[in-house]
């Protein structure tokens, strides 16, 4: 049973470009979460999605960031017009309702 | 606002030297307290969920306990392969998101 799959593992973007991060949840999981981890900081919640619905986006920056979890295919975290401060590790997690979340290996975004 | 504070920030142990990591939390309506292990360059690996004060869970050399204000992760006779950052997180009732502490970086020397 494959775990949470994230790709790419590493992504380099120039300032002003768009970054697309993908996440396929564990088989049978319908809840997807995105977290961001900055150097020397803890994991910070960004957004919680179920299929075709954003349930909680209280941790998402108001501008440039968006997330989706379509009926078919992986969840996507999209960052438009990236800036140096967006450089971080982005982790996706998935779960059943009210159970522990399992994390992927992360996408390390570097903005140059 | 939910808060999670982990101490110490870093801990160095000799192989076989038992110790405990602390996680203090404030949350309105605890849904669960979660412990994860994170190796460098990897994603967090789930260890335990604790739901109510007095609960304890064990896995190999690790034992997690919970009170109304804090949780401890006890490590008995650690080995070098236990070296990692240990993360504590709380979930609030009515919300699926987790609030994480900054972690304790554990190094076990042979």
Interface residues (C-beta under 8 A of the other chain):
Chain A: X4 X6 X31 X33 X35 X40 X41 X42 X43 X44 X45 X48 X55 X56 X58 X59 X91 X95 X98 X100 X101 X102 X103 X104 X105 X106
Chain B: X4 X31 X32 X34 X36 X42 X43 X44 X45 X46 X49 X87 X89 X95 X96 X97 X98 X99 X100 X101 X102 X103
